[in-house]
Amino acid sequence: MPSPSEIVERINRRDLALWALHERMENDWERFRLDPFDPSDPDLDPYTSNGMRTFALKIMSWLTGAQRQVRVPNVAKIAAGRAAGSAKERLVIGALFAADDVLVHRFQPSLQDQLSFHCALRGMYAGRATFVMTKDGSTTVDITPWDPLNTFWDVGSEGPIWACNRFTMMPAAIKDEFDVDLSSDFGSEDLVTIYDWYDAEGNQVSTEDRILKSMTPHHIPGRMPVFLGPVGSVPMVNSRTTSMGAENALDTVTFGESIYQSSRDIIDRYDEAMSRMLTLVNRSAKEGVKVFSASGSKTLDESPYVSGSELSLRSGEEDVVPLGLQRMSADAQAFLAIISGEFQRATLPFTAYGEIPFQLSGFAINTLRQGIDAVVQPCIKAMESAYRQIANLLVDQYATGKFRTMSFQGPLTHHRREWFMEDIRPEDIMGSGPIDVRLLPHLPSDDPAKYQMAALARDASGGIAMLSDRTIRDMVLGLQDVDQEEDMIKEELSERATPMASMYSLLLASENRGRPDLAQIYQIEAQIAALKKQMELFQGQAIGAQMTMGPGGPGGPGGPGGPGGPGGGPPGMSPSVSPPAAAGVPPPTPTPQAGPNVPPGSPRPGALSDAERLAAMGLVGPGG
């Protein structure tokens, strides 16, 4: 571990090497602060556009409002692997939530807010992420973003070799945090420069000549609990001629660019053109005048543009004539329109701020979104990289088992309607996949589109769905915890699956809402449903006993030893429904037809004729 003086010397050399990068960061900060524009012409009235600040605030609002998803891919097919992945997700979510609480208590913005600011304006992100053991032996989470302007590092073949954050503190704060009294060396309101040094072995905090915290080993073998990274795809390259004029040197100006990379010169030209217009507008309020007199030395005691003013002039010898108003060049408006178009292409289109002069088509909206993505996506990727580094640092430290088991809590969804709270042990996260963190910014888009896509993916009208329900919830809808969502859906289905479950759910809801009258009704209905279910069970048991015993008992003809199996019929068939042939009974002999066989329409043999029947009844005489 180097001494405090060696650390200061190394930081000063590194600061000089990164001077161009830090100068660019300072200039961007001044633009965001809306420092007054300094025109090249001292006679101009300075005009400062707020476009750079509103542009940055718009980007930062999308970044801070982006939905953060912590995911462990379900590479394991067994439930145990998915449970370990869910535990790892909850560990990271709970750690990030606890870190935000610590930052808020320190009067600082949340982690996502600070990363949004640094990635947008600094073009880099940096900080430390570690578990800390307090004095009482408990474990807390410390995720502190650093200002990239005052962060210094050196990179080797396998990553950063060392990193140091330079900041200032008051002696009272140093006494409270490090228990070191510097009141004899500094005044109570003086700011003391602090160097927070990290390497592969441990951490040391010191001033320029005094150690405040001796070397403390961290629990990540061969690594530092520090996350670093640039924004954008431009690497740090050696250039023949750098922006500082040096030859064959490291060009750091384009490394880790901010969102202002394409608009710095444009906004300066716009401010200068608007300064000239502002100057002419201000001069038009009091137009210049020409004063004619015999001696040529006459002046006006008061302004002729003041209401009610009077001028005493000699007739024919003295006169006051307006000089005439100065006007902008005829090409000024065209020039401003060109600058405005350049500024929109370098930043955001005016439609992103709600300035839509007419209705846009779906194609136009998608085209505008592509322009927005070009500005937002580099910051999104950088923040995702920062979150992945933080998550891996925390998981690796916690998996060592050198910290006490923590109770993690936090929101499972972006709208924070569902929370979890559970104790997670180091062995609970073993056997899970790698951690991944995604940020989903809320850009102008058609939100129902993903639900329509999910419905199409689940449509089985062709005989089979294109995707499984788990894949749809995981990949299409992007839910945080798919297993928990499936359990909730099955729970809702279980409440409606049977009448008794529905009555019980309504009973509990009525009691929770303070309606005992309704609860009593549903209790009676639930009891009726339970009695019906019990009667069905009794009937089923009786039929089963009859199928087993049979009419003749276990040893009778219909029993297990009788012909044809239990009950004289096939096994498992009740004797009451089995046919006689199944019991071995031969079919009955058909009854023969009585009388002779005669053709159809012939009279029945031995039958009386109609006259004979009438005579038998005494209606017709024998002679008929």
Protein Blocks (a to p, Z undefined) as FASTA:
>chain_A
ZZfklmmmmmmmmmmmmmmmmmmmmmmmmmmnopacddfblkbccdddfklmmmmmmmmm
mmmmpccddddddfbfbfklmmmmmmmmmmmmmmmmmmmmmmmmnopacfklmmmmmmmm
nopacddddddddfkopacdddddddfklgccdddfkocfbdcddddddfklmmmmnopa
fklmpcfkbccdddddddfkbccdddfkbcfbdcdddfbehiacbdcddedjbdcdddfb
dfkopahiacfklgopafklmmmmmmmmmmmmmmmmmmmmmmmmmccdddddfkopaccf
bdfkbghiacdddehkaccddebiadddfklmmmmmmmmmmmmmmmccfklnopafbdcd
fklmmmmmmmmmmmmmmmmmmmmmmmmmmmmmmmmmmmnopaccddddddfbfnlpaccd
ddddfklmgoiacddddddddddddfklmmmmmmmmmpcknopafbdfklmmmmmnopab
lmlmmmmmmmmmmmmmpmklmmmmmmmmmmmnopaklmmmmmmmmmmmmmmmmmmmmmmm
mmmmmmmnomnojklmklmklghiahhiaehiafklpcfklnopacddddddedjdddeh
iacehiacfklmmmmnopacfkZZ
